[in-house]
Amino acid sequence: MLPESVFVAVGIILATTSFFCLYRAVKGPSAPDRLVAVNVIGTKTLVILVLFAFIYGRTLYIDVAIVYALINFLSTLTISKYLEKGRVTG
Amino acid sequence: MTLIDLLTVALLAVGVFFFIVGTIGLIRLPDVFTRMHATTKGDTLGAVSILIGLALYSGDLFTAVKMFIIIVFLFWANPTASHAIAKAAYRSGERPCEDTLDDAYGRDIE
């Protein structure tokens, strides 16, 4: 059995790199840059959720991570379609 | 430590390495396409190796199957999302930086 500090350490490293991605999301300079940064932060949050499941010993967080992956993917597709065409439908 | 524990720690280290490389690329590279080039591959491989390590560590078939669902979905969704972002960026007026040698997509859609 691994000590849970291993998972905590991985989570802290991922959260720190998320803040560096937040720098790109705030500074830009263009809208697709921000979209890429937000997508990366979403993937890191997904991994942190799965790590939570192992730290707290509750597998419920893995289901949350599945839904988070779906929402992250759909929001990215929708915003990129809006950037491309200027509207979401059609 | 058993062999599974060692394998888990190794896969976690590989995943963290790829995440850090992707983040460095996102901060330092010059335009949106190169940034996407760094983050797409770095993120997909980092997340998938961390998830494989945790699925090995869990020792529970049901948990491992759920992690496998996430892995398959990430392998399918991350490149698709990046393709959509790249197409949207080019169509909305972003161009590669001036050091780029060849703009093949620009030639194709003319």
N, CA and C atoms of all chains as a GROMACS GRO file, in nm:
protein
  600
    1MET      N    1   0.085  -0.121   0.000
    1MET     CA    2   0.000   0.000   0.000
    1MET      C    3   0.088   0.125   0.000
    2LEU      N    4   0.055   0.216  -0.085
    2LEU     CA    5   0.127   0.344  -0.087
    2LEU      C    6   0.070   0.436   0.020
    3PRO      N    7   0.153   0.522   0.079
    3PRO     CA    8   0.096   0.626   0.166
    3PRO      C    9   0.019   0.726   0.083
    4GLU      N   10  -0.085   0.784   0.142
    4GLU     CA   11  -0.169   0.872   0.061
    4GLU      C   12  -0.101   1.005   0.032
    5SER      N   13   0.013   1.031   0.098
    5SER     CA   14   0.085   1.155   0.068
    5SER      C   15   0.137   1.156  -0.075
    6VAL      N   16   0.156   1.036  -0.136
    6VAL     CA   17   0.197   1.031  -0.276
    6VAL      C   18   0.090   1.095  -0.364
    7PHE      N   19  -0.037   1.055  -0.340
    7PHE     CA   20  -0.147   1.110  -0.421
    7PHE      C   21  -0.164   1.259  -0.393
    8VAL      N   22  -0.147   1.298  -0.265
    8VAL     CA   23  -0.159   1.440  -0.231
    8VAL      C   24  -0.052   1.521  -0.303
    9ALA      N   25   0.070   1.465  -0.309
    9ALA     CA   26   0.179   1.537  -0.376
    9ALA      C   27   0.149   1.555  -0.524
   10VAL      N   28   0.101   1.448  -0.589
   10VAL     CA   29   0.066   1.459  -0.732
   10VAL      C   30  -0.043   1.563  -0.753
   11GLY      N   31  -0.143   1.563  -0.663
   11GLY     CA   32  -0.250   1.661  -0.674
   11GLY      C   33  -0.200   1.803  -0.658
   12ILE      N   34  -0.108   1.823  -0.564
   12ILE     CA   35  -0.056   1.959  -0.543
   12ILE      C   36   0.024   2.005  -0.665
   13ILE      N   37   0.103   1.914  -0.723
   13ILE     CA   38   0.180   1.952  -0.843
   13ILE      C   39   0.084   1.990  -0.956
   14LEU      N   40  -0.022   1.909  -0.974
   14LEU     CA   41  -0.116   1.939  -1.083
   14LEU      C   42  -0.188   2.071  -1.058
   15ALA      N   43  -0.224   2.099  -0.932
   15ALA     CA   44  -0.292   2.226  -0.902
   15ALA      C   45  -0.199   2.344  -0.930
   16THR      N   46  -0.070   2.328  -0.896
   16THR     CA   47   0.026   2.436  -0.923
   16THR      C   48   0.038   2.463  -1.073
   17THR      N   49   0.049   2.354  -1.153
   17THR     CA   50   0.058   2.376  -1.298
   17THR      C   51  -0.072   2.434  -1.352
   18SER      N   52  -0.186   2.404  -1.286
   18SER     CA   53  -0.312   2.466  -1.329
   18SER      C   54  -0.306   2.617  -1.314
   19PHE      N   55  -0.238   2.665  -1.208
   19PHE     CA   56  -0.228   2.810  -1.192
   19PHE      C   57  -0.145   2.872  -1.304
   20PHE      N   58  -0.040   2.801  -1.349
   20PHE     CA   59   0.037   2.853  -1.462
   20PHE      C   60  -0.048   2.857  -1.589
   21CYS      N   61  -0.135   2.755  -1.606
   21CYS     CA   62  -0.227   2.758  -1.721
   21CYS      C   63  -0.325   2.874  -1.707
   22LEU      N   64  -0.362   2.907  -1.583
   22LEU     CA   65  -0.455   3.018  -1.561
   22LEU      C   66  -0.392   3.150  -1.607
   23TYR      N   67  -0.258   3.160  -1.594
   23TYR     CA   68  -0.188   3.278  -1.648
   23TYR      C   69  -0.217   3.292  -1.797
   24ARG      N   70  -0.208   3.181  -1.871
   24ARG     CA   71  -0.234   3.189  -2.016
   24ARG      C   72  -0.381   3.220  -2.042
   25ALA      N   73  -0.470   3.167  -1.959
   25ALA     CA   74  -0.613   3.193  -1.980
   25ALA      C   75  -0.648   3.338  -1.953
   26VAL      N   76  -0.578   3.402  -1.859
   26VAL     CA   77  -0.608   3.542  -1.829
   26VAL      C   78  -0.543   3.633  -1.932
   27LYS      N   79  -0.417   3.605  -1.967
   27LYS     CA   80  -0.341   3.697  -2.049
   27LYS      C   81  -0.376   3.687  -2.197
   28GLY      N   82  -0.421   3.570  -2.240
   28GLY     CA   83  -0.459   3.556  -2.380
   28GLY      C   84  -0.344   3.520  -2.469
   29PRO      N   85  -0.310   3.593  -2.575
   29PRO     CA   86  -0.374   3.717  -2.619
   29PRO      C   87  -0.503   3.697  -2.699
   30SER      N   88  -0.528   3.577  -2.754
   30SER     CA   89  -0.647   3.561  -2.838
   30SER      C   90  -0.745   3.465  -2.770
   31ALA      N   91  -0.867   3.460  -2.823
   31ALA     CA   92  -0.969   3.373  -2.764
   31ALA      C   93  -0.933   3.225  -2.772
   32PRO      N   94  -0.879   3.172  -2.885
   32PRO     CA   95  -0.842   3.030  -2.886
   32PRO      C   96  -0.734   2.995  -2.784
   33ASP      N   97  -0.643   3.091  -2.753
   33ASP     CA   98  -0.545   3.064  -2.648
   33ASP      C   99  -0.612   3.038  -2.515
   34ARG      N  100  -0.712   3.121  -2.484
   34ARG     CA  101  -0.784   3.103  -2.359
   34ARG      C  102  -0.858   2.970  -2.358
   35LEU      N  103  -0.914   2.933  -2.473
   35LEU     CA  104  -0.988   2.808  -2.482
   35LEU      C  105  -0.896   2.689  -2.459
   36VAL      N  106  -0.776   2.693  -2.518
   36VAL     CA  107  -0.679   2.585  -2.497
   36VAL      C  108  -0.642   2.575  -2.350
   37ALA      N  109  -0.619   2.692  -2.286
   37ALA     CA  110  -0.579   2.691  -2.145
   37ALA      C  111  -0.690   2.634  -2.058
   38VAL      N  112  -0.816   2.672  -2.086
   38VAL     CA  113  -0.927   2.622  -2.006
   38VAL      C  114  -0.945   2.471  -2.025
   39ASN      N  115  -0.923   2.425  -2.148
   39ASN     CA  116  -0.931   2.281  -2.175
   39ASN      C  117  -0.827   2.204  -2.094
   40VAL      N  118  -0.706   2.260  -2.089
   40VAL     CA  119  -0.599   2.194  -2.012
   40VAL      C  120  -0.634   2.191  -1.864
   41ILE      N  121  -0.687   2.304  -1.813
   41ILE     CA  122  -0.724   2.307  -1.672
   41ILE      C  123  -0.834   2.204  -1.643
   42GLY      N  124  -0.927   2.187  -1.739
   42GLY     CA  125  -1.032   2.087  -1.721
   42GLY      C  126  -0.976   1.947  -1.711
   43THR      N  127  -0.879   1.913  -1.797
   43THR     CA  128  -0.820   1.779  -1.791
   43THR      C  129  -0.748   1.757  -1.658
   44LYS      N  130  -0.678   1.863  -1.611
   44LYS     CA  131  -0.607   1.848  -1.483
   44LYS      C  132  -0.705   1.832  -1.368
   45THR      N  133  -0.818   1.905  -1.374
   45THR     CA  134  -0.918   1.891  -1.269
   45THR      C  135  -0.974   1.750  -1.266
   46LEU      N  136  -0.992   1.691  -1.385
   46LEU     CA  137  -1.041   1.553  -1.393
   46LEU      C  138  -0.946   1.457  -1.321
   47VAL      N  139  -0.816   1.474  -1.346
   47VAL     CA  140  -0.719   1.386  -1.281
   47VAL      C  141  -0.719   1.409  -1.130
   48ILE      N  142  -0.734   1.537  -1.088
   48ILE     CA  143  -0.736   1.566  -0.945
   48ILE      C  144  -0.859   1.503  -0.879
   49LEU      N  145  -0.972   1.500  -0.952
   49LEU     CA  146  -1.092   1.435  -0.896
   49LEU      C  147  -1.068   1.286  -0.875
   50VAL      N  148  -1.003   1.221  -0.973
   50VAL     CA  149  -0.975   1.078  -0.956
   50VAL      C  150  -0.879   1.056  -0.840
   51LEU      N  151  -0.783   1.150  -0.823
   51LEU     CA  152  -0.692   1.138  -0.708
   51LEU      C  153  -0.768   1.154  -0.576
   52PHE      N  154  -0.867   1.244  -0.573
   52PHE     CA  155  -0.952   1.259  -0.454
   52PHE      C  156  -1.019   1.126  -0.419
   53ALA      N  157  -1.066   1.055  -0.522
   53ALA     CA  158  -1.132   0.927  -0.498
   53ALA      C  159  -1.039   0.833  -0.423
   54PHE      N  160  -0.908   0.839  -0.455
   54PHE     CA  161  -0.815   0.748  -0.388
   54PHE      C  162  -0.772   0.801  -0.253
   55ILE      N  163  -0.766   0.935  -0.238
   55ILE     CA  164  -0.725   0.990  -0.109
   55ILE      C  165  -0.832   0.965  -0.005
   56TYR      N  166  -0.959   0.991  -0.042
   56TYR     CA  167  -1.067   0.974   0.054
   56TYR      C  168  -1.125   0.834   0.056
   57GLY      N  169  -1.084   0.749  -0.040
   57GLY     CA  170  -1.135   0.613  -0.042
   57GLY      C  171  -1.280   0.603  -0.085
   58ARG      N  172  -1.328   0.699  -0.163
   58ARG     CA  173  -1.466   0.695  -0.211
   58ARG      C  174  -1.465   0.690  -0.364
   59THR      N  175  -1.521   0.582  -0.421
   59THR     CA  176  -1.520   0.571  -0.567
   59THR      C  177  -1.624   0.659  -0.633
   60LEU      N  178  -1.707   0.727  -0.554
   60LEU     CA  179  -1.808   0.817  -0.611
   60LEU      C  180  -1.743   0.926  -0.695
   61TYR      N  181  -1.623   0.970  -0.652
   61TYR     CA  182  -1.557   1.079  -0.724
   61TYR      C  183  -1.519   1.039  -0.866
   62ILE      N  184  -1.503   0.909  -0.892
   62ILE     CA  185  -1.469   0.866  -1.028
   62ILE      C  186  -1.586   0.890  -1.121
   63ASP      N  187  -1.710   0.867  -1.071
   63ASP     CA  188  -1.828   0.898  -1.152
   63ASP      C  189  -1.835   1.047  -1.181
   64VAL      N  190  -1.802   1.129  -1.079
   64VAL     CA  191  -1.798   1.274  -1.100
   64VAL      C  192  -1.696   1.308  -1.209
   65ALA      N  193  -1.582   1.237  -1.208
   65ALA     CA  194  -1.478   1.263  -1.307
   65ALA      C  195  -1.527   1.228  -1.448
   66ILE      N  196  -1.605   1.120  -1.462
   66ILE     CA  197  -1.658   1.084  -1.594
   66ILE      C  198  -1.747   1.195  -1.647
   67VAL      N  199  -1.838   1.244  -1.561
   67VAL     CA  200  -1.929   1.351  -1.604
   67VAL      C  201  -1.850   1.478  -1.636
   68TYR      N  202  -1.745   1.504  -1.556
   68TYR     CA  203  -1.663   1.623  -1.580
   68TYR      C  204  -1.594   1.615  -1.716
   69ALA      N  205  -1.547   1.494  -1.752
   69ALA     CA  206  -1.484   1.479  -1.882
   69ALA      C  207  -1.582   1.508  -1.994
   70LEU      N  208  -1.705   1.457  -1.980
   70LEU     CA  209  -1.807   1.482  -2.084
   70LEU      C  210  -1.837   1.630  -2.096
   71ILE      N  211  -1.856   1.700  -1.982
   71ILE     CA  212  -1.892   1.841  -1.986
   71ILE      C  213  -1.777   1.924  -2.044
   72ASN      N  214  -1.654   1.888  -2.005
   72ASN     CA  215  -1.536   1.960  -2.055
   72ASN      C  216  -1.527   1.950  -2.206
   73PHE      N  217  -1.548   1.828  -2.258
   73PHE     CA  218  -1.540   1.806  -2.403
   73PHE      C  219  -1.649   1.884  -2.475
   74LEU      N  220  -1.773   1.875  -2.423
   74LEU     CA  221  -1.884   1.941  -2.492
   74LEU      C  222  -1.869   2.093  -2.489
   75SER      N  223  -1.824   2.148  -2.376
   75SER     CA  224  -1.809   2.294  -2.370
   75SER      C  225  -1.700   2.341  -2.464
   76THR      N  226  -1.590   2.264  -2.474
   76THR     CA  227  -1.484   2.303  -2.566
   76THR      C  228  -1.534   2.302  -2.710
   77LEU      N  229  -1.608   2.196  -2.747
   77LEU     CA  230  -1.660   2.189  -2.884
   77LEU      C  231  -1.755   2.304  -2.913
   78THR      N  232  -1.840   2.336  -2.815
   78THR     CA  233  -1.939   2.441  -2.837
   78THR      C  234  -1.873   2.577  -2.853
   79ILE      N  235  -1.774   2.607  -2.766
   79ILE     CA  236  -1.709   2.738  -2.777
   79ILE      C  237  -1.629   2.748  -2.905
   80SER      N  238  -1.564   2.638  -2.947
   80SER     CA  239  -1.488   2.646  -3.072
   80SER      C  240  -1.581   2.661  -3.192
   81LYS      N  241  -1.699   2.602  -3.184
   81LYS     CA  242  -1.794   2.622  -3.294
   81LYS      C  243  -1.843   2.766  -3.298
   82TYR      N  244  -1.862   2.823  -3.176
   82TYR     CA  245  -1.902   2.964  -3.173
   82TYR      C  246  -1.793   3.053  -3.230
   83LEU      N  247  -1.665   3.023  -3.199
   83LEU     CA  248  -1.556   3.104  -3.252
   83LEU      C  249  -1.549   3.093  -3.403
   84GLU      N  250  -1.580   2.973  -3.455
   84GLU     CA  251  -1.565   2.952  -3.598
   84GLU      C  252  -1.678   3.017  -3.676
   85LYS      N  253  -1.802   3.002  -3.629
   85LYS     CA  254  -1.916   3.044  -3.710
   85LYS      C  255  -1.990   3.165  -3.656
   86GLY      N  256  -1.962   3.205  -3.531
   86GLY     CA  257  -2.032   3.318  -3.475
   86GLY      C  258  -2.167   3.283  -3.417
   87ARG      N  259  -2.205   3.157  -3.424
   87ARG     CA  260  -2.329   3.112  -3.361
   87ARG      C  261  -2.312   2.966  -3.321
   88VAL      N  262  -2.399   2.918  -3.234
   88VAL     CA  263  -2.382   2.783  -3.181
   88VAL      C  264  -2.467   2.684  -3.258
   89THR      N  265  -2.590   2.722  -3.294
   89THR     CA  266  -2.679   2.628  -3.361
   89THR      C  267  -2.650   2.627  -3.511
   90GLY      N  268  -2.694   2.518  -3.577
   90GLY     CA  269  -2.687   2.511  -3.722
   90GLY      C  270  -2.552   2.480  -3.780
   91MET      N  271   0.721  -0.238  -0.039
   91MET     CA  272   0.647  -0.203  -0.160
   91MET      C  273   0.644  -0.320  -0.257
   92THR      N  274   0.528  -0.344  -0.309
   92THR     CA  275   0.517  -0.451  -0.406
   92THR      C  276   0.545  -0.398  -0.546
   93LEU      N  277   0.538  -0.488  -0.644
   93LEU     CA  278   0.565  -0.449  -0.783
   93LEU      C  279   0.459  -0.353  -0.835
   94ILE      N  280   0.332  -0.378  -0.792
   94ILE     CA  281   0.223  -0.290  -0.836
   94ILE      C  282   0.245  -0.148  -0.786
   95ASP      N  283   0.291  -0.136  -0.659
   95ASP     CA  284   0.315  -0.003  -0.604
   95ASP      C  285   0.424   0.069  -0.682
   96LEU      N  286   0.532  -0.004  -0.712
   96LEU     CA  287   0.641   0.057  -0.789
   96LEU      C  288   0.591   0.103  -0.925
   97LEU      N  289   0.511   0.019  -0.989
   97LEU     CA  290   0.459   0.053  -1.122
   97LEU      C  291   0.369   0.175  -1.114
   98THR      N  292   0.286   0.181  -1.007
   98THR     CA  293   0.198   0.297  -0.990
   98THR      C  294   0.278   0.426  -0.973
   99VAL      N  295   0.382   0.420  -0.887
   99VAL     CA  296   0.462   0.541  -0.866
   99VAL      C  297   0.531   0.583  -0.995
  100ALA      N  298   0.581   0.484  -1.072
  100ALA     CA  299   0.647   0.517  -1.198
  100ALA      C  300   0.550   0.583  -1.295
  101LEU      N  301   0.427   0.527  -1.306
  101LEU     CA  302   0.330   0.585  -1.399
  101LEU      C  303   0.285   0.723  -1.353
  102LEU      N  304   0.270   0.743  -1.221
  102LEU     CA  305   0.236   0.877  -1.170
  102LEU      C  306   0.346   0.976  -1.205
  103ALA      N  307   0.473   0.934  -1.192
  103ALA     CA  308   0.583   1.025  -1.223
  103ALA      C  309   0.584   1.060  -1.371
  104VAL      N  310   0.559   0.960  -1.458
  104VAL     CA  311   0.554   0.987  -1.602
  104VAL      C  312   0.442   1.086  -1.634
  105GLY      N  313   0.325   1.064  -1.571
  105GLY     CA  314   0.213   1.154  -1.596
  105GLY      C  315   0.240   1.296  -1.553
  106VAL      N  316   0.298   1.312  -1.434
  106VAL     CA  317   0.331   1.446  -1.386
  106VAL      C  318   0.433   1.512  -1.478
  107PHE      N  319   0.531   1.434  -1.524
  107PHE     CA  320   0.631   1.488  -1.617
  107PHE      C  321   0.565   1.542  -1.743
  108PHE      N  322   0.472   1.463  -1.802
  108PHE     CA  323   0.410   1.510  -1.926
  108PHE      C  324   0.321   1.630  -1.902
  109PHE      N  325   0.253   1.635  -1.786
  109PHE     CA  326   0.171   1.753  -1.754
  109PHE      C  327   0.259   1.877  -1.743
  110ILE      N  328   0.376   1.863  -1.677
  110ILE     CA  329   0.462   1.980  -1.660
  110ILE      C  330   0.517   2.025  -1.794
  111VAL      N  331   0.554   1.928  -1.880
  111VAL     CA  332   0.605   1.965  -2.013
  111VAL      C  333   0.498   2.038  -2.093
  112GLY      N  334   0.373   1.987  -2.087
  112GLY     CA  335   0.264   2.053  -2.158
  112GLY      C  336   0.241   2.194  -2.109
  113THR      N  337   0.252   2.214  -1.976
  113THR     CA  338   0.230   2.348  -1.922
  113THR      C  339   0.341   2.444  -1.963
  114ILE      N  340   0.466   2.394  -1.961
  114ILE     CA  341   0.576   2.480  -2.007
  114ILE      C  342   0.555   2.520  -2.152
  115GLY      N  343   0.511   2.425  -2.235
  115GLY     CA  344   0.482   2.457  -2.375
  115GLY      C  345   0.371   2.558  -2.387
  116LEU      N  346   0.267   2.544  -2.305
  116LEU     CA  347   0.154   2.638  -2.311
  116LEU      C  348   0.199   2.778  -2.275
  117ILE      N  349   0.293   2.792  -2.184
  117ILE     CA  350   0.335   2.926  -2.142
  117ILE      C  351   0.435   2.985  -2.240
  118ARG      N  352   0.528   2.906  -2.290
  118ARG     CA  353   0.643   2.964  -2.358
  118ARG      C  354   0.633   2.968  -2.510
  119LEU      N  355   0.551   2.884  -2.574
  119LEU     CA  356   0.554   2.878  -2.720
  119LEU      C  357   0.486   2.999  -2.783
  120PRO      N  358   0.520   3.033  -2.909
  120PRO     CA  359   0.484   3.166  -2.961
  120PRO      C  360   0.341   3.185  -3.009
  121ASP      N  361   0.273   3.087  -3.067
  121ASP     CA  362   0.137   3.114  -3.116
  121ASP      C  363   0.043   3.000  -3.076
  122VAL      N  364  -0.085   3.017  -3.111
  122VAL     CA  365  -0.186   2.927  -3.055
  122VAL      C  366  -0.170   2.784  -3.105
  123PHE      N  367  -0.122   2.768  -3.229
  123PHE     CA  368  -0.112   2.632  -3.283
  123PHE      C  369   0.001   2.554  -3.217
  124THR      N  370   0.114   2.621  -3.193
  124THR     CA  371   0.224   2.550  -3.125
  124THR      C  372   0.188   2.522  -2.980
  125ARG      N  373   0.114   2.616  -2.917
  125ARG     CA  374   0.071   2.589  -2.779
  125ARG      C  375  -0.019   2.467  -2.774
  126MET      N  376  -0.110   2.458  -2.873
  126MET     CA  377  -0.199   2.344  -2.877
  126MET      C  378  -0.123   2.215  -2.902
  127HIS      N  379  -0.019   2.224  -2.988
  127HIS     CA  380   0.066   2.109  -3.016
  127HIS      C  381   0.129   2.057  -2.886
  128ALA      N  382   0.170   2.149  -2.798
  128ALA     CA  383   0.231   2.103  -2.672
  128ALA      C  384   0.125   2.043  -2.579
  129THR      N  385   0.012   2.113  -2.563
  129THR     CA  386  -0.081   2.070  -2.459
  129THR      C  387  -0.160   1.946  -2.497
  130THR      N  388  -0.194   1.929  -2.625
  130THR     CA  389  -0.276   1.814  -2.661
  130THR      C  390  -0.207   1.684  -2.626
  131LYS      N  391  -0.084   1.670  -2.677
  131LYS     CA  392  -0.016   1.543  -2.654
  131LYS      C  393   0.026   1.528  -2.509
  132GLY      N  394   0.079   1.638  -2.451
  132GLY     CA  395   0.122   1.629  -2.312
  132GLY      C  396   0.008   1.596  -2.219
  133ASP      N  397  -0.108   1.661  -2.239
  133ASP     CA  398  -0.221   1.637  -2.150
  133ASP      C  399  -0.277   1.498  -2.166
  134THR      N  400  -0.296   1.454  -2.291
  134THR     CA  401  -0.355   1.322  -2.311
  134THR      C  402  -0.268   1.214  -2.250
  135LEU      N  403  -0.139   1.220  -2.281
  135LEU     CA  404  -0.050   1.115  -2.231
  135LEU      C  405  -0.035   1.123  -2.079
  136GLY      N  406  -0.026   1.246  -2.025
  136GLY     CA  407  -0.012   1.260  -1.880
  136GLY      C  408  -0.132   1.207  -1.806
  137ALA      N  409  -0.253   1.249  -1.849
  137ALA     CA  410  -0.374   1.205  -1.781
  137ALA      C  411  -0.389   1.054  -1.793
  138VAL      N  412  -0.363   1.000  -1.912
  138VAL     CA  413  -0.385   0.856  -1.931
  138VAL      C  414  -0.286   0.775  -1.850
  139SER      N  415  -0.160   0.820  -1.840
  139SER     CA  416  -0.067   0.739  -1.761
  139SER      C  417  -0.099   0.747  -1.612
  140ILE      N  418  -0.140   0.865  -1.563
  140ILE     CA  419  -0.180   0.872  -1.422
  140ILE      C  420  -0.301   0.782  -1.396
  141LEU      N  421  -0.399   0.783  -1.490
  141LEU     CA  422  -0.519   0.701  -1.469
  141LEU      C  423  -0.487   0.552  -1.476
  142ILE      N  424  -0.396   0.513  -1.566
  142ILE     CA  425  -0.358   0.370  -1.572
  142ILE      C  426  -0.290   0.329  -1.442
  143GLY      N  427  -0.202   0.417  -1.391
  143GLY     CA  428  -0.138   0.385  -1.264
  143GLY      C  429  -0.237   0.367  -1.151
  144LEU      N  430  -0.336   0.459  -1.143
  144LEU     CA  431  -0.434   0.449  -1.035
  144LEU      C  432  -0.524   0.328  -1.053
  145ALA      N  433  -0.556   0.293  -1.180
  145ALA     CA  434  -0.640   0.176  -1.204
  145ALA      C  435  -0.568   0.049  -1.163
  146LEU      N  436  -0.437   0.042  -1.186
  146LEU     CA  437  -0.359  -0.073  -1.139
  146LEU      C  438  -0.360  -0.079  -0.986
  147TYR      N  439  -0.348   0.041  -0.925
  147TYR     CA  440  -0.336   0.045  -0.779
  147TYR      C  441  -0.466   0.008  -0.710
  148SER      N  442  -0.581   0.038  -0.776
  148SER     CA  443  -0.709   0.024  -0.707
  148SER      C  444  -0.737  -0.120  -0.668
  149GLY      N  445  -0.700  -0.217  -0.753
  149GLY     CA  446  -0.721  -0.356  -0.719
  149GLY      C  447  -0.866  -0.398  -0.718
  150ASP      N  448  -0.954  -0.314  -0.774
  150ASP     CA  449  -1.096  -0.343  -0.776
  150ASP      C  450  -1.142  -0.339  -0.921
  151LEU      N  451  -1.208  -0.443  -0.968
  151LEU     CA  452  -1.238  -0.453  -1.110
  151LEU      C  453  -1.335  -0.344  -1.154
  152PHE      N  454  -1.435  -0.316  -1.070
  152PHE     CA  455  -1.537  -0.217  -1.108
  152PHE      C  456  -1.475  -0.078  -1.121
  153THR      N  457  -1.390  -0.041  -1.024
  153THR     CA  458  -1.320   0.087  -1.032
  153THR      C  459  -1.231   0.094  -1.155
  154ALA      N  460  -1.159  -0.016  -1.182
  154ALA     CA  461  -1.069  -0.017  -1.296
  154ALA      C  462  -1.146  -0.002  -1.426
  155VAL      N  463  -1.265  -0.062  -1.434
  155VAL     CA  464  -1.344  -0.050  -1.556
  155VAL      C  465  -1.390   0.095  -1.576
  156LYS      N  466  -1.429   0.160  -1.464
  156LYS     CA  467  -1.469   0.300  -1.477
  156LYS      C  468  -1.353   0.389  -1.520
  157MET      N  469  -1.233   0.362  -1.465
  157MET     CA  470  -1.115   0.438  -1.508
  157MET      C  471  -1.085   0.412  -1.655
  158PHE      N  472  -1.107   0.286  -1.698
  158PHE     CA  473  -1.083   0.252  -1.838
  158PHE      C  474  -1.178   0.329  -1.929
  159ILE      N  475  -1.303   0.349  -1.882
  159ILE     CA  476  -1.398   0.431  -1.960
  159ILE      C  477  -1.343   0.573  -1.976
  160ILE      N  478  -1.291   0.629  -1.864
  160ILE     CA  479  -1.236   0.765  -1.873
  160ILE      C  480  -1.118   0.767  -1.970
  161ILE      N  481  -1.031   0.664  -1.964
  161ILE     CA  482  -0.912   0.661  -2.050
  161ILE      C  483  -0.952   0.660  -2.197
  162VAL      N  484  -1.046   0.570  -2.232
  162VAL     CA  485  -1.090   0.561  -2.372
  162VAL      C  486  -1.152   0.693  -2.417
  163PHE      N  487  -1.233   0.751  -2.327
  163PHE     CA  488  -1.298   0.877  -2.363
  163PHE      C  489  -1.195   0.988  -2.383
  164LEU      N  490  -1.092   0.992  -2.297
  164LEU     CA  491  -0.990   1.097  -2.313
  164LEU      C  492  -0.914   1.080  -2.442
  165PHE      N  493  -0.879   0.956  -2.476
  165PHE     CA  494  -0.806   0.932  -2.600
  165PHE      C  495  -0.888   0.972  -2.722
  166TRP      N  496  -1.023   0.964  -2.707
  166TRP     CA  497  -1.107   0.999  -2.818
  166TRP      C  498  -1.138   1.149  -2.819
  167ALA      N  499  -1.159   1.207  -2.701
  167ALA     CA  500  -1.212   1.343  -2.694
  167ALA      C  501  -1.105   1.451  -2.705
  168ASN      N  502  -0.988   1.428  -2.646
  168ASN     CA  503  -0.887   1.534  -2.645
  168ASN      C  504  -0.838   1.572  -2.784
  169PRO      N  505  -0.802   1.475  -2.872
  169PRO     CA  506  -0.764   1.514  -3.008
  169PRO      C  507  -0.878   1.578  -3.085
  170THR      N  508  -1.002   1.530  -3.063
  170THR     CA  509  -1.116   1.590  -3.133
  170THR      C  510  -1.135   1.735  -3.093
  171ALA      N  511  -1.128   1.762  -2.963
  171ALA     CA  512  -1.144   1.900  -2.916
  171ALA      C  513  -1.032   1.989  -2.970
  172SER      N  514  -0.909   1.937  -2.973
  172SER     CA  515  -0.798   2.018  -3.022
  172SER      C  516  -0.812   2.045  -3.170
  173HIS      N  517  -0.860   1.945  -3.245
  173HIS     CA  518  -0.884   1.967  -3.388
  173HIS      C  519  -0.987   2.077  -3.408
  174ALA      N  520  -1.095   2.073  -3.328
  174ALA     CA  521  -1.199   2.175  -3.340
  174ALA      C  522  -1.144   2.313  -3.305
  175ILE      N  523  -1.060   2.320  -3.198
  175ILE     CA  524  -1.005   2.450  -3.159
  175ILE      C  525  -0.913   2.503  -3.268
  176ALA      N  526  -0.829   2.415  -3.327
  176ALA     CA  527  -0.736   2.460  -3.430
  176ALA      C  528  -0.810   2.512  -3.552
  177LYS      N  529  -0.915   2.438  -3.592
  177LYS     CA  530  -0.993   2.483  -3.708
  177LYS      C  531  -1.061   2.616  -3.678
  178ALA      N  532  -1.120   2.627  -3.558
  178ALA     CA  533  -1.187   2.752  -3.523
  178ALA      C  534  -1.089   2.867  -3.516
  179ALA      N  535  -0.967   2.840  -3.463
  179ALA     CA  536  -0.868   2.947  -3.453
  179ALA      C  537  -0.827   2.996  -3.591
  180TYR      N  538  -0.805   2.901  -3.684
  180TYR     CA  539  -0.762   2.944  -3.818
  180TYR      C  540  -0.875   3.018  -3.888
  181ARG      N  541  -0.998   2.967  -3.878
  181ARG     CA  542  -1.111   3.031  -3.946
  181ARG      C  543  -1.144   3.166  -3.885
  182SER      N  544  -1.112   3.186  -3.755
  182SER     CA  545  -1.146   3.314  -3.693
  182SER      C  546  -1.030   3.412  -3.703
  183GLY      N  547  -0.930   3.382  -3.787
  183GLY     CA  548  -0.830   3.484  -3.817
  183GLY      C  549  -0.695   3.467  -3.754
  184GLU      N  550  -0.675   3.364  -3.669
  184GLU     CA  551  -0.541   3.341  -3.615
  184GLU      C  552  -0.451   3.286  -3.725
  185ARG      N  553  -0.325   3.332  -3.726
  185ARG     CA  554  -0.230   3.278  -3.821
  185ARG      C  555  -0.106   3.230  -3.746
  186PRO      N  556  -0.032   3.131  -3.804
  186PRO     CA  557   0.092   3.087  -3.739
  186PRO      C  558   0.194   3.202  -3.732
  187CYS      N  559   0.288   3.192  -3.638
  187CYS     CA  560   0.386   3.299  -3.622
  187CYS      C  561   0.477   3.305  -3.745
  188GLU      N  562   0.552   3.415  -3.757
  188GLU     CA  563   0.622   3.439  -3.884
  188GLU      C  564   0.740   3.347  -3.906
  189ASP      N  565   0.781   3.271  -3.804
  189ASP     CA  566   0.890   3.174  -3.824
  189ASP      C  567   0.842   3.047  -3.892
  190THR      N  568   0.710   3.033  -3.913
  190THR     CA  569   0.658   2.911  -3.973
  190THR      C  570   0.702   2.899  -4.118
  191LEU      N  571   0.749   2.779  -4.155
  191LEU     CA  572   0.801   2.762  -4.291
  191LEU      C  573   0.690   2.739  -4.392
  192ASP      N  574   0.587   2.660  -4.355
  192ASP     CA  575   0.488   2.621  -4.454
  192ASP      C  576   0.350   2.620  -4.388
  193ASP      N  577   0.254   2.689  -4.450
  193ASP     CA  578   0.118   2.694  -4.398
  193ASP      C  579   0.029   2.611  -4.489
  194ALA      N  580   0.029   2.479  -4.469
  194ALA     CA  581  -0.037   2.389  -4.563
  194ALA      C  582  -0.188   2.406  -4.560
  195TYR      N  583  -0.245   2.427  -4.440
  195TYR     CA  584  -0.391   2.441  -4.431
  195TYR      C  585  -0.437   2.568  -4.502
  196GLY      N  586  -0.357   2.676  -4.491
  196GLY     CA  587  -0.391   2.800  -4.562
  196GLY      C  588  -0.391   2.780  -4.713
  197ARG      N  589  -0.295   2.701  -4.765
  197ARG     CA  590  -0.296   2.671  -4.909
  197ARG      C  591  -0.418   2.589  -4.947
  198ASP      N  592  -0.459   2.497  -4.858
  198ASP     CA  593  -0.567   2.407  -4.894
  198ASP      C  594  -0.701   2.479  -4.902
  199ILE      N  595  -0.727   2.574  -4.813
  199ILE     CA  596  -0.860   2.632  -4.812
  199ILE      C  597  -0.872   2.753  -4.902
  200GLU      N  598  -0.764   2.792  -4.971
  200GLU     CA  599  -0.775   2.905  -5.062
  200GLU      C  600  -0.858   2.870  -5.185
   0.00000   0.00000   0.00000
